[in-house]
Amino acid sequence: MQAGAGLVVVTEEALATGDMREVSAWIDAQPEWSDLPFVLLTHRGGGLERNPRAARALAILGNVTFIERPFHPTTLISLADAALRGRRRQYDARARLEQLVEGERQFRTLADSIPTLCWTADPDGTVLWFNQRWYDYTGMTPVHLRDRGWRSVHEPAGMPALLERWNAALSVGEPFETTVPLRAADGSYRSFLIRVDPVRNAQGQVTRWFGTATDISKQQEAEAALRIHADELEERVEQRTREREQAQDALRQAQKMEAIGQLTGGVAHDFNNLLTVIRGSVDLLRRPDLSEERRARYIDAIGSTADRAAKLTGQLLAFARRQALTPELFDAGLSLSEVTDIIRTLIGSRVQLDFVRPATPAFILADRGQFDTAIVNMAVNARDAMNGEGTLTIATSTVSRIPAIRGHAPVAGDFLAVSITDSGSGISEEDAERIFQPFFTTKAVGQGTGLGLSQVIGFAKQSGGDIQLDSMVGKGTTFTLYLPRADTQPVDVEAVVPTLTPIEGEGVCVLVVEDNEQVGAFATQALRELGYASVLAPDGTRALAELSAGHDRFQIVFSDVVMPGMSGVELAGKIRRLYPDLPVVLASGYSHILAEDSSHGFELLHKPYSIEQLSRMLSKTLARRRLM
């Protein structure tokens, strides 16, 4: 048997006469997988109750088969084969058991060697085993675990939520993952990523759970440090950005000061020329022996010079985008058709003018006078670039966006594009960067003020559009003016309001509101010359006091816009609320309020104005009020 017998055949007589203690001890010492089969040859038949020796042999041998003598040899052979097959199955089971034991040993060796806390649990969640890393980290022993349990290494405050999630995973047999702090042997806590997965058999049933706990404290510390570094980097980027913006602001300020220097010099030069004409004409008018013809000539010179000065200030305000525009709804194609007649006269017969008329009406909401002026300015520049000979093309189209221009992002919308193309000498890149600056010109001295394109870009920007320059030296230049299109067609004002004729001033009293003493005196004197009665108020507060004392005295209010304290627009608004039937006309040479919003709903008279212009404006306003 010690040599590895697969079957033992023993006679009844051997058991009766031999010492069975060693055999019994060997049988009891068999490993769990072994159950050595015995075949006992006996003389007596029947059950164990009639064969005491057989009962004794069964108690000693355990796995025993009885065969009664005499027997046929094949019977013994058959029993021996069956016993040996059973013994071989025991050896197979031993091999599988040894494999399982070896696998379990290898698993525990591996689990003890990895830097992760591991454990297994039965299907209901009872922990069966921890690896050595668990004991090393927690400082616990298996005895401690049996007495205190694995819950003792978790923070008490987090246990209810942890158990709720663990029980939910047990109930459905799904993996479970969370991050919790675990107490170390020294009492400190470190953050661990807990992951528990079910182990299933071939039928899909959970046979055990396998869990791991990975220390992620260093990872979290690294992430925190990375966030700090990211915040520092972001702060440094913001600081560099601020420094760059400050440098750009300083550069823009320097460029602005340079432009202001050019602007100041240009304005002083042009206005000194105009003042020279006016001053000289005034001096000549003082001469006593002046003929009426020469007197009329000098008066006309003063008037035309004043008009030129007004035009110059209008161009400056348009460049600064501070001109109070008077927007109206009109067909740009029709306006271009009308202005091309003027352009043909200006450019001469040697320049071929091609006008591409829009296929459908293109309505825009803009100042029509400024629009026409912008087109004429660009056409005259094109003529000069061609030295009075070549081809000038004016074309219109509708576009859905303004492209990126001078570093600005594209602007989506519904726009009218008016392009003016010449076959002239073109504009160099260096000049193109300064072409819209005030008083910058490529023309010879005395042939241009340098304000034409400044007026165009100021008008375009103030009207919600822009202007683009495309040029190639020696090939020609194209300026494209973009303006927002309007959705509705204009009302035919002439059909609604009949032709207005100036009305007599007799019986009409005007409340004049003007803070400038000289301008106020001129306005009241001019009104008296026209037959109007007038009362002068130096500011909005005094004007409201005059109206409060008796608003029925006045048929119309004529007010300046820019005044200390209450502005003319604010005054007009209060008059509209308090005296809705009293019309108001505003006058201004410059107002940022009107420039930013021209939709206050009041009539506007631009300074400087003539007596005739003042008369027409008052007549029109009063006539409109009577028709309402």
C-alpha positions as CSV (number, residue, x, y, z in Angstrom):
1,M,0.0,0.0,0.0
2,Q,2.8,2.4,0.8
3,A,4.3,1.7,-2.6
4,G,1.1,2.9,-4.3
5,A,-1.1,-0.1,-4.7
6,G,-4.3,0.5,-6.7
7,L,-6.3,-2.4,-5.1
8,V,-5.9,-4.7,-2.1
9,V,-7.3,-8.3,-2.1
10,V,-7.4,-9.8,1.4
11,T,-8.8,-13.0,2.8
12,E,-11.1,-13.3,5.7
13,E,-8.5,-15.5,7.5
14,A,-5.8,-12.9,7.2
15,L,-8.0,-10.4,8.9
16,A,-8.9,-12.8,11.7
17,T,-5.3,-13.8,12.5
18,G,-3.3,-10.6,11.6
19,D,-2.6,-7.3,13.4
20,M,-4.8,-4.7,11.7
21,R,-3.6,-1.7,13.6
22,E,-1.0,-0.6,11.1
23,V,-3.4,-1.1,8.3
24,S,-6.1,0.9,10.1
25,A,-3.6,3.7,10.8
26,W,-2.6,3.9,7.2
27,I,-6.2,4.0,6.0
28,D,-7.0,6.8,8.4
29,A,-4.0,8.8,7.3
30,Q,-5.0,8.8,3.6
31,P,-5.4,12.3,2.1
32,E,-8.9,13.6,1.4
33,W,-8.8,12.6,-2.3
34,S,-7.8,8.9,-1.5
35,D,-10.0,6.0,-0.6
36,L,-8.1,2.7,-1.4
37,P,-10.5,0.0,-2.5
38,F,-10.3,-3.5,-0.8
39,V,-11.7,-6.9,-2.0
40,L,-12.4,-9.3,0.9
41,L,-12.6,-13.1,0.2
42,T,-15.0,-14.7,2.7
43,H,-16.5,-18.2,3.3
44,R,-19.8,-17.1,4.6
45,G,-22.6,-15.4,2.8
46,G,-25.6,-13.3,3.8
47,G,-25.8,-9.9,5.3
48,L,-23.5,-8.2,7.8
49,E,-25.8,-9.2,10.7
50,R,-25.0,-12.9,10.1
51,N,-21.3,-12.3,9.5
52,P,-19.6,-10.4,12.4
53,R,-16.2,-10.7,10.7
54,A,-17.5,-8.9,7.7
55,A,-18.9,-6.1,9.8
56,R,-15.5,-5.8,11.6
57,A,-13.7,-5.7,8.2
58,L,-16.0,-3.0,6.9
59,A,-15.3,-0.9,10.0
60,I,-11.5,-1.3,9.5
61,L,-11.2,-1.2,5.7
62,G,-13.9,1.3,4.7
63,N,-14.0,1.0,0.9
64,V,-14.4,-2.8,0.8
65,T,-16.2,-5.3,-1.6
66,F,-17.1,-8.8,-0.4
67,I,-16.9,-11.9,-2.6
68,E,-17.9,-15.3,-1.3
69,R,-15.8,-18.3,-2.1
70,P,-15.9,-20.3,-4.1
71,F,-16.3,-17.8,-7.0
72,H,-15.6,-17.8,-10.7
73,P,-12.4,-16.1,-11.7
74,T,-14.2,-13.7,-14.0
75,T,-16.1,-12.4,-11.0
76,L,-12.9,-11.5,-9.2
77,I,-11.5,-9.9,-12.4
78,S,-14.7,-7.9,-12.9
79,L,-14.5,-6.6,-9.3
80,A,-10.9,-5.8,-9.6
81,D,-11.4,-3.8,-12.8
82,A,-14.2,-1.8,-11.2
83,A,-12.1,-1.1,-8.1
84,L,-9.1,0.0,-10.3
85,R,-11.3,2.3,-12.4
86,G,-12.5,4.0,-9.2
87,R,-8.9,4.3,-8.0
88,R,-7.8,5.9,-11.2
89,R,-10.6,8.5,-10.9
90,Q,-9.2,9.2,-7.4
91,Y,-5.8,9.9,-8.9
92,D,-7.4,12.1,-11.5
93,A,-9.2,14.1,-8.8
94,R,-5.8,14.3,-6.9
95,A,-4.2,15.9,-10.0
96,R,-7.0,18.4,-10.4
97,L,-6.9,19.2,-6.7
98,E,-3.1,19.7,-6.9
99,Q,-3.7,22.0,-9.8
100,L,-6.2,24.0,-7.9
101,V,-3.9,24.2,-4.9
102,E,-1.1,25.3,-7.1
103,G,-3.3,27.9,-8.8
104,E,-4.4,29.2,-5.5
105,R,-0.8,29.4,-4.3
106,Q,0.3,31.2,-7.4
107,F,-2.7,33.6,-7.2
108,R,-1.9,34.5,-3.6
109,T,1.8,34.9,-4.4
110,L,0.9,37.2,-7.2
111,A,-1.7,39.1,-5.1
112,D,0.8,39.5,-2.3
113,S,3.4,40.9,-4.7
114,I,1.4,43.6,-6.5
115,P,1.3,47.1,-5.0
116,T,-2.5,46.9,-4.5
117,L,-4.7,45.9,-1.7
118,C,-6.7,42.8,-2.7
119,W,-9.4,40.6,-1.2
120,T,-12.1,38.0,-2.1
121,A,-15.6,37.6,-0.8
122,D,-18.3,35.0,-1.1
123,P,-21.5,35.7,-3.1
124,D,-23.2,37.4,-0.1
125,G,-20.3,39.8,0.4
126,T,-18.6,38.1,3.4
127,V,-14.8,38.7,3.0
128,L,-12.9,35.4,2.8
129,W,-9.3,36.5,2.3
130,F,-7.0,39.6,2.2
131,N,-3.6,39.8,0.5
132,Q,-0.5,40.6,2.5
133,R,-0.5,44.2,1.2
134,W,-3.7,44.8,3.0
135,Y,-2.3,43.6,6.4
136,D,0.9,45.6,5.8
137,Y,-0.9,48.8,5.0
138,T,-3.6,48.6,7.7
139,G,-1.4,47.0,10.4
140,M,-4.2,44.5,11.1
141,T,-4.0,40.8,11.6
142,P,-6.5,38.1,10.7
143,V,-7.5,38.0,14.3
144,H,-8.2,41.8,14.3
145,L,-10.2,41.4,11.1
146,R,-12.3,38.7,12.7
147,D,-12.9,40.8,15.8
148,R,-13.2,44.3,14.3
149,G,-14.0,43.7,10.6
150,W,-12.9,45.5,7.4
151,R,-15.2,48.4,8.2
152,S,-12.9,49.6,10.9
153,V,-10.4,51.0,8.4
154,H,-13.0,53.2,6.7
155,E,-14.0,56.7,7.9
156,P,-17.2,56.3,9.9
157,A,-18.9,59.3,8.2
158,G,-18.6,57.7,4.8
159,M,-19.7,54.2,5.8
160,P,-23.5,54.6,5.2
161,A,-23.1,55.7,1.6
162,L,-20.4,53.1,1.0
163,L,-22.5,50.2,2.4
164,E,-25.6,51.4,0.4
165,R,-23.6,51.2,-2.9
166,W,-22.0,47.9,-1.9
167,N,-25.3,46.3,-1.1
168,A,-26.8,47.6,-4.4
169,A,-23.9,45.9,-6.3
170,L,-24.5,42.7,-4.4
171,S,-28.2,42.6,-5.2
172,V,-27.7,42.9,-8.9
173,G,-24.3,41.3,-9.3
174,E,-22.7,44.3,-11.1
175,P,-19.2,45.7,-10.7
176,F,-18.7,48.4,-8.0
177,E,-16.3,51.3,-8.1
178,T,-15.7,54.2,-5.7
179,T,-13.1,56.4,-4.2
180,V,-12.7,56.3,-0.4
181,P,-10.1,57.1,2.3
182,L,-8.6,54.1,4.1
183,R,-6.8,54.3,7.4
184,A,-3.1,53.3,7.5
185,A,-1.3,51.5,10.3
186,D,0.0,54.9,11.6
187,G,-3.6,56.3,11.8
188,S,-3.3,58.5,8.7
189,Y,-5.8,58.3,5.8
190,R,-4.9,57.9,2.1
191,S,-7.2,58.0,-0.8
192,F,-7.9,54.7,-2.6
193,L,-9.8,53.7,-5.7
194,I,-12.0,50.7,-4.8
195,R,-13.0,48.3,-7.6
196,V,-15.0,45.1,-6.9
197,D,-15.9,42.6,-9.7
198,P,-18.1,39.5,-9.6
199,V,-16.6,36.1,-10.6
200,R,-19.2,33.9,-12.3
201,N,-19.4,30.2,-13.1
202,A,-20.4,28.6,-16.4
203,Q,-24.1,29.1,-15.6
204,G,-23.5,32.9,-15.0
205,Q,-24.0,32.6,-11.2
206,V,-21.8,34.7,-8.9
207,T,-19.4,32.4,-7.0
208,R,-17.2,35.0,-5.4
209,W,-16.2,38.7,-5.6
210,F,-12.7,39.9,-6.2
211,G,-11.8,43.4,-5.0
212,T,-8.8,45.8,-5.3
213,A,-7.9,49.0,-3.6
214,T,-5.4,51.2,-5.5
215,D,-3.6,54.1,-3.7
216,I,-4.3,57.2,-5.8
217,S,-3.1,59.8,-3.2
218,K,0.0,60.6,-5.2
219,Q,-2.0,60.9,-8.4
220,Q,-4.4,63.3,-6.7
221,E,-1.5,65.3,-5.4
222,A,0.0,65.4,-8.9
223,E,-3.4,66.5,-10.3
224,A,-3.6,69.2,-7.6
225,A,-0.1,70.4,-8.4
226,L,-0.9,70.3,-12.1
227,R,-4.0,72.5,-11.5
228,I,-1.9,74.9,-9.5
229,H,0.6,75.0,-12.4
230,A,-2.2,75.4,-14.9
231,D,-3.7,78.3,-12.8
232,E,-0.2,79.9,-12.6
233,L,0.3,79.4,-16.3
234,E,-3.1,80.9,-17.1
235,E,-2.4,83.8,-14.8
236,R,1.0,84.3,-16.6
237,V,-0.8,84.1,-20.0
238,E,-3.3,86.7,-18.8
239,Q,-0.5,88.9,-17.6
240,R,1.3,88.6,-20.9
241,T,-1.9,89.3,-22.7
242,R,-2.5,92.4,-20.6
243,E,1.0,93.5,-21.2
244,R,0.6,93.0,-24.9
245,E,-2.7,94.8,-24.9
246,Q,-1.1,97.7,-23.0
247,A,1.7,97.8,-25.6
248,Q,-0.9,97.8,-28.4
249,D,-2.8,100.5,-26.6
250,A,0.3,102.5,-26.3
251,L,1.1,102.0,-30.0
252,R,-2.5,102.9,-30.9
253,Q,-2.2,106.0,-28.7
254,A,1.0,107.0,-30.4
255,Q,-0.6,106.5,-33.8
256,K,-3.7,108.4,-32.6
257,M,-1.5,111.3,-31.5
258,E,0.3,111.2,-34.8
259,A,-3.1,111.3,-36.6
260,I,-4.3,114.1,-34.3
261,G,-1.2,116.0,-35.2
262,Q,-1.8,115.6,-38.9
263,L,-5.5,116.4,-38.3
264,T,-4.7,119.5,-36.3
265,G,-2.2,120.7,-38.8
266,G,-4.5,120.1,-41.7
267,V,-7.5,121.7,-40.1
268,A,-5.4,124.8,-39.1
269,H,-4.1,125.1,-42.6
270,D,-7.5,124.8,-44.3
271,F,-9.3,127.0,-41.9
272,N,-6.6,129.7,-42.0
273,N,-7.0,129.7,-45.8
274,L,-10.8,130.1,-45.4
275,L,-10.4,132.8,-42.7
276,T,-8.0,134.7,-44.8
277,V,-10.7,135.0,-47.5
278,I,-13.3,136.0,-45.0
279,R,-11.1,138.5,-43.2
280,G,-9.9,140.0,-46.4
281,S,-13.5,140.3,-47.8
282,V,-14.6,141.9,-44.5
283,D,-11.7,144.4,-44.7
284,L,-12.6,145.3,-48.3
285,L,-16.3,145.7,-47.4
286,R,-15.3,148.4,-44.9
287,R,-13.8,150.6,-47.6
288,P,-16.2,153.6,-48.2
289,D,-15.6,153.9,-51.9
290,L,-16.6,150.3,-52.7
291,S,-18.9,149.9,-55.7
292,E,-22.1,147.8,-55.3
293,E,-20.7,145.2,-57.8
294,R,-17.5,144.7,-55.8
295,R,-19.5,144.7,-52.5
296,A,-21.8,141.9,-53.9
297,R,-18.7,140.0,-55.1
298,Y,-17.1,140.2,-51.6
299,I,-20.3,139.2,-49.9
300,D,-20.6,136.2,-52.2
301,A,-17.0,135.3,-51.4
302,I,-17.8,135.3,-47.7
303,G,-20.9,133.1,-48.3
304,S,-19.1,130.6,-50.5
305,T,-16.2,130.4,-48.0
306,A,-18.6,129.8,-45.2
307,D,-20.1,127.0,-47.2
308,R,-16.6,125.5,-47.8
309,A,-16.0,125.7,-44.0
310,A,-19.3,124.0,-43.3
311,K,-18.4,121.2,-45.8
312,L,-14.9,120.8,-44.2
313,T,-16.4,120.4,-40.7
314,G,-19.0,118.0,-42.0
315,Q,-16.1,115.9,-43.5
316,L,-14.3,116.0,-40.2
317,L,-17.3,114.9,-38.3
318,A,-18.0,112.1,-40.7
319,F,-14.4,110.9,-40.3
320,A,-14.9,111.0,-36.5
321,R,-18.3,109.2,-36.9
322,R,-19.8,112.1,-34.9
323,Q,-21.8,113.7,-37.6
324,A,-25.5,113.8,-37.0
325,L,-26.8,111.9,-40.0
326,T,-30.3,112.1,-41.2
327,P,-31.1,108.6,-42.3
328,E,-34.0,108.0,-44.8
329,L,-35.2,104.9,-46.6
330,F,-34.3,105.1,-50.3
331,D,-33.5,103.0,-53.3
332,A,-29.7,103.1,-53.6
333,G,-29.9,102.0,-57.3
334,L,-32.1,104.9,-58.2
335,S,-29.9,107.3,-56.2
336,L,-26.8,105.9,-58.1
337,S,-28.6,106.4,-61.4
338,E,-29.1,110.1,-60.5
339,V,-25.6,110.7,-59.2
340,T,-23.9,109.2,-62.3
341,D,-25.1,112.2,-64.3
342,I,-23.0,114.4,-62.0
343,I,-20.1,111.9,-62.1
344,R,-20.0,112.0,-65.9
345,T,-19.6,115.7,-65.8
346,L,-16.8,115.5,-63.1
347,I,-14.7,112.8,-64.7
348,G,-14.7,114.2,-68.3
349,S,-15.3,112.7,-71.7
350,R,-12.0,110.7,-71.8
351,V,-13.1,108.4,-68.9
352,Q,-15.6,105.7,-69.9
353,L,-18.2,105.3,-67.2
354,D,-19.9,101.9,-66.9
355,F,-22.8,101.6,-64.5
356,V,-24.2,98.2,-63.6
357,R,-27.7,98.9,-62.4
358,P,-29.1,96.5,-59.8
359,A,-31.8,94.1,-61.2
360,T,-34.2,94.9,-58.4
361,P,-34.7,97.9,-56.0
362,A,-32.1,97.9,-53.2
363,F,-33.4,99.9,-50.3
364,I,-31.1,101.1,-47.6
365,L,-31.6,103.3,-44.5
366,A,-28.9,105.9,-44.6
367,D,-28.2,109.6,-45.1
368,R,-28.8,110.0,-48.8
369,G,-26.7,113.2,-49.1
370,Q,-23.8,111.5,-47.4
371,F,-24.2,108.4,-49.6
372,D,-24.1,110.5,-52.8
373,T,-21.1,112.5,-51.4
374,A,-19.3,109.2,-50.7
375,I,-19.9,107.9,-54.2
376,V,-18.7,111.2,-55.8
377,N,-15.6,111.3,-53.6
378,M,-14.6,107.8,-54.7
379,A,-15.3,108.6,-58.3
380,V,-13.2,111.8,-58.3
381,N,-10.3,109.9,-56.7
382,A,-10.7,107.2,-59.4
383,R,-10.5,109.9,-62.1
384,D,-7.4,111.4,-60.6
385,A,-5.8,107.9,-60.3
386,M,-6.3,107.4,-64.1
387,N,-5.0,110.9,-64.9
388,G,-8.4,111.7,-66.5
389,E,-8.4,108.8,-69.0
390,G,-9.5,105.2,-68.6
391,T,-12.5,103.2,-67.5
392,L,-14.6,103.7,-64.3
393,T,-17.1,101.0,-63.3
394,I,-19.8,101.4,-60.7
395,A,-21.6,98.1,-59.8
396,T,-24.0,97.0,-57.1
397,S,-24.8,93.6,-55.7
398,T,-26.4,92.1,-52.6
399,V,-24.2,90.0,-50.2
400,S,-24.8,88.0,-47.1
401,R,-21.7,89.1,-45.2
402,I,-19.0,91.8,-44.9
403,P,-15.6,90.0,-45.3
404,A,-12.8,90.4,-42.9
405,I,-11.4,94.0,-43.3
406,R,-8.4,95.6,-41.7
407,G,-8.2,92.9,-39.0
408,H,-11.9,92.9,-38.1
409,A,-13.9,89.7,-38.1
410,P,-16.5,89.0,-40.9
411,V,-20.0,90.3,-40.2
412,A,-23.0,88.3,-41.3
413,G,-26.1,90.0,-42.5
414,D,-28.0,91.4,-45.5
415,F,-25.8,94.1,-47.2
416,L,-25.7,96.2,-50.3
417,A,-22.2,96.2,-51.9
418,V,-21.4,99.2,-54.1
419,S,-18.0,98.8,-55.9
420,I,-16.1,101.5,-57.8
421,T,-13.3,100.2,-60.0
422,D,-10.8,102.2,-62.0
423,S,-8.1,101.2,-64.4
424,G,-5.6,103.6,-62.8
425,S,-2.1,103.3,-61.3
426,G,-3.2,101.4,-58.2
427,I,-2.2,102.0,-54.6
428,S,0.9,100.6,-52.9
429,E,0.6,98.5,-49.8
430,E,2.3,101.2,-47.8
431,D,-0.2,103.8,-48.9
432,A,-3.1,101.4,-48.5
433,E,-2.4,101.2,-44.8
434,R,-2.9,105.0,-44.4
435,I,-5.4,105.7,-47.2
436,F,-8.3,106.4,-44.8
437,Q,-6.4,108.6,-42.5
438,P,-7.5,112.3,-42.4
439,F,-5.4,114.7,-44.6
440,F,-3.4,111.8,-46.1
441,T,-3.3,112.1,-49.8
442,T,-1.2,110.8,-52.7
443,K,-2.1,113.8,-54.8
444,A,0.1,116.8,-55.5
445,V,0.1,119.7,-53.1
446,G,-3.1,121.8,-53.6
447,Q,-4.9,119.0,-55.5
448,G,-6.6,117.3,-52.6
449,T,-7.4,117.8,-48.9
450,G,-7.1,114.1,-47.9
451,L,-10.5,114.1,-46.3
452,G,-12.6,112.4,-49.1
453,L,-12.0,108.8,-48.1
454,S,-12.0,109.8,-44.4
455,Q,-15.6,111.0,-45.0
456,V,-16.5,107.8,-46.8
457,I,-15.2,105.4,-44.1
458,G,-16.8,107.6,-41.4
459,F,-20.1,107.5,-43.2
460,A,-19.9,103.7,-43.7
461,K,-19.0,102.9,-40.1
462,Q,-21.7,105.3,-38.7
463,S,-24.3,103.7,-41.0
464,G,-23.5,100.1,-39.8
465,G,-21.3,99.2,-42.8
466,D,-17.7,99.3,-43.9
467,I,-15.5,99.9,-46.9
468,Q,-12.9,97.5,-48.5
469,L,-9.9,98.4,-50.6
470,D,-8.5,96.0,-53.3
471,S,-5.7,97.3,-55.4
472,M,-2.8,96.2,-57.6
473,V,-0.1,98.6,-58.6
474,G,-0.2,99.3,-62.3
475,K,-3.6,97.5,-62.7
476,G,-6.2,99.6,-60.9
477,T,-8.2,99.9,-57.7
478,T,-11.6,98.8,-56.4
479,F,-13.3,100.4,-53.4
480,T,-16.3,98.4,-52.2
481,L,-18.8,100.2,-49.9
482,Y,-21.0,97.9,-47.7
483,L,-24.2,99.2,-46.3
484,P,-27.1,97.3,-44.5
485,R,-30.1,96.7,-46.6
486,A,-33.6,97.7,-45.4
487,D,-36.5,95.3,-45.3
488,T,-39.3,97.7,-46.2
489,Q,-39.9,100.2,-49.0
490,P,-40.1,103.9,-48.2
491,V,-43.3,105.7,-47.9
492,D,-44.0,108.2,-50.8
493,V,-43.8,111.3,-48.7
494,E,-44.8,113.6,-51.6
495,A,-48.0,111.7,-51.9
496,V,-48.8,112.1,-48.2
497,V,-47.6,115.7,-47.6
498,P,-48.4,118.3,-50.3
499,T,-45.8,120.6,-51.7
500,L,-44.9,123.0,-48.9
501,T,-44.5,126.7,-49.4
502,P,-42.9,129.1,-46.8
503,I,-45.6,130.6,-44.5
504,E,-45.7,134.1,-43.3
505,G,-44.1,134.7,-39.9
506,E,-46.8,137.0,-38.7
507,G,-48.5,135.7,-35.6
508,V,-46.0,132.8,-35.2
509,C,-44.0,132.9,-32.0
510,V,-40.8,130.8,-31.6
511,L,-39.2,129.9,-28.4
512,V,-35.5,129.9,-29.1
513,V,-33.2,127.9,-26.8
514,E,-29.5,128.6,-27.2
515,D,-26.7,128.8,-24.7
516,N,-24.3,130.7,-27.0
517,E,-25.2,134.4,-26.7
518,Q,-24.0,135.4,-30.1
519,V,-25.8,132.5,-31.9
520,G,-28.9,133.2,-29.9
521,A,-28.9,136.8,-30.8
522,F,-28.4,135.9,-34.5
523,A,-31.3,133.4,-34.4
524,T,-33.8,135.8,-32.8
525,Q,-32.8,138.7,-35.1
526,A,-33.1,136.4,-38.2
527,L,-36.5,135.3,-37.1
528,R,-37.6,138.9,-36.6
529,E,-36.4,139.7,-40.1
530,L,-38.6,136.8,-41.3
531,G,-41.6,138.2,-39.5
532,Y,-41.6,135.9,-36.5
533,A,-41.9,136.8,-32.9
534,S,-39.3,135.1,-30.7
535,V,-38.4,134.6,-27.1
536,L,-34.8,133.6,-26.1
537,A,-34.1,131.1,-23.3
538,P,-30.4,130.4,-22.4
539,D,-30.9,126.8,-21.3
540,G,-33.4,124.0,-21.0
541,T,-34.5,124.8,-17.5
542,R,-35.4,128.4,-18.5
543,A,-37.2,127.1,-21.6
544,L,-39.4,124.9,-19.5
545,A,-40.1,127.8,-17.2
546,E,-41.2,129.9,-20.1
547,L,-43.5,127.1,-21.3
548,S,-44.9,126.6,-17.8
549,A,-45.7,130.3,-17.6
550,G,-47.8,130.1,-20.8
551,H,-47.1,127.5,-23.5
552,D,-50.0,128.8,-25.6
553,R,-47.8,131.8,-26.5
554,F,-45.6,129.6,-28.7
555,Q,-46.3,127.8,-31.9
556,I,-42.9,126.1,-32.2
557,V,-39.6,125.5,-30.2
558,F,-36.2,126.0,-31.9
559,S,-33.4,124.5,-29.6
560,D,-29.7,123.9,-29.8
561,V,-28.7,120.3,-28.9
562,V,-25.4,120.7,-27.0
563,M,-26.0,122.8,-23.9
564,P,-24.8,122.7,-20.3
565,G,-27.1,120.8,-18.0
566,M,-30.1,119.6,-19.9
567,S,-29.4,118.7,-23.6
568,G,-31.7,119.8,-26.4
569,V,-32.8,116.2,-27.0
570,E,-33.7,115.8,-23.3
571,L,-35.6,119.1,-23.5
572,A,-37.5,118.0,-26.6
573,G,-38.4,114.8,-25.0
574,K,-39.9,116.6,-22.0
575,I,-41.8,119.0,-24.2
576,R,-43.2,116.1,-26.2
577,R,-44.5,114.5,-22.9
578,L,-45.8,117.8,-21.4
579,Y,-47.0,119.6,-24.6
580,P,-47.5,116.9,-27.3
581,D,-49.0,119.4,-29.8
582,L,-46.0,121.8,-29.7
583,P,-43.4,120.9,-32.4
584,V,-39.7,121.0,-31.8
585,V,-36.8,121.7,-34.2
586,L,-33.3,120.9,-33.1
587,A,-30.1,122.6,-34.4
588,S,-26.6,121.3,-34.0
589,G,-23.2,121.3,-35.6
590,Y,-22.0,118.3,-33.5
591,S,-23.6,116.0,-31.0
592,H,-22.5,112.5,-30.0
593,I,-26.1,111.8,-28.9
594,L,-27.5,112.4,-32.3
595,A,-24.5,110.8,-34.0
596,E,-25.1,107.6,-32.0
597,D,-28.8,107.6,-32.4
598,S,-30.5,109.6,-35.2
599,S,-34.0,108.2,-34.4
600,H,-35.2,110.7,-31.8
601,G,-38.0,111.7,-34.1
602,F,-37.3,115.5,-34.2
603,E,-36.5,117.7,-37.1
604,L,-32.8,118.6,-37.2
605,L,-31.2,121.6,-38.8
606,H,-27.4,121.4,-39.3
607,K,-25.2,124.2,-38.2
608,P,-24.1,126.4,-39.8
609,Y,-27.4,127.3,-41.4
610,S,-28.6,130.1,-43.5
611,I,-31.7,132.3,-43.0
612,E,-33.4,130.6,-45.9
613,Q,-32.7,127.1,-44.5
614,L,-34.1,128.2,-41.1
615,S,-37.2,129.5,-42.8
616,R,-37.8,126.4,-44.8
617,M,-37.3,124.1,-41.8
618,L,-39.8,126.1,-39.6
619,S,-42.3,126.3,-42.5
620,K,-42.1,122.6,-43.2
621,T,-42.4,121.6,-39.5
622,L,-45.4,123.9,-38.9
623,A,-47.1,122.7,-42.1
624,R,-46.6,119.0,-41.1
625,R,-48.1,119.7,-37.7
626,R,-51.2,121.4,-39.2
627,L,-51.7,118.4,-41.5
628,M,-51.7,115.9,-38.6
